[in-house]
Amino acid sequence: MDLSIFLLQFVAFLDLLAVGLIVPLVPNHIRQLGGNHIYVGLLGSIYSGFQLGSGPLIGSLSDLKGRRTILMFTLLLCAGVYSIMGFISSIAVILILRGMLGLFKQTQLLTKALVPDYESNQQKQSVIYGKMAAISGVGITLGPVIGGHIVEDHPENGFMYIAIIVGFCFLVNAGLVYFLPATIKKTSKETKSKSEHESVMNKIITSSKQSVIELSKIPWAEYWDVFLLKALISFAMAVYFSNYSLYLKTIYELSPKYIGYVISIQGVISSVSSFFIGYINKFYSYDTDYSVRNLHMFILVGVSLTGMILATNVYMFIVCLLPLAVGSAVGRLVSLEMVLTRCKGKHRGTLIGATNSVTSLSGVVAPMVAGFIGQYFGVAYGLYASLFATLLGVALSYQYRRKNKVD
């Protein structure tokens, strides 16, 4: 394997390992600083909100200034922000730092964008993306376990140690990106002159106008039900994950170490489910419009959430967690395929982008909803909100299936 590709894959792995180390610990850290559940929810919403808007900005910057340069700059910035976070006791400052991370942390996006610069063969690119996703999945699975052990062994300064380690991981990544060979982009003199005079903001405005024009061409009345189903499952999962670590700590009194193990178990099951998605699809060869799979996915998630609500101990909770991990992993593919099947090639790129936007918007709204519920009703009731959204999804999926049968 080419050294450049290996470095990119290692950067992607170390990035998600670092994220897995610190993100599950942040909600409990905010609570220890005196913050309520609304602050915890706001923390998630701010990050997701900035992530939603920063993708086009960072993408345009990387086109103008070079992907390698922008990736290195963002990694150095994230290294500093994460390190500072470990020494700050002000919730307001942590919220600002979280917003900065949401704005600049686009490591996964930029590493994927760099792959074609070092590998021109499209078939090999697909293999590289698959391996990158698998390696990154290992990082996000190991992170919570390691982070939980460190915090449990050092209860007073554990979060500070984790923040320093995470900052060091991003610093190492910046160093690795520095050693990537520079790429030469062939452009004509006319194109080069035009790009030099075109500002980043103008590029973003032009791209936004083109997107709006493209979006206006789509007959949204034909797709509203599919997007609503996507919104419901995204919202249900986002609310569930927003209070995940706090739920385990509050209801079952788990220590950070064991919370890390539970998070990792779910990560492993999701990865395995994604790996065997082709085998699962063999059982649904008759389901050409994905409506049956969608209905079964919502039912599986609904049953799982019901079992988790009724669980009397953490072992029952983990058993009920397994179908949820499978359902959410399958659901990510099914919702996308439902859109692509219906569009039949028309406006495919726009519809995929709109599907991603639905997920991102759910990530903005759901943490605040979870925070409000946790503050005024209790952390346990967050699962009820997820279950309610899932039951709506079951009803809508059933109607969707009946309609397609009649057609």
Beta strands, then each sheet from edge to edge (+ up, - down):
end
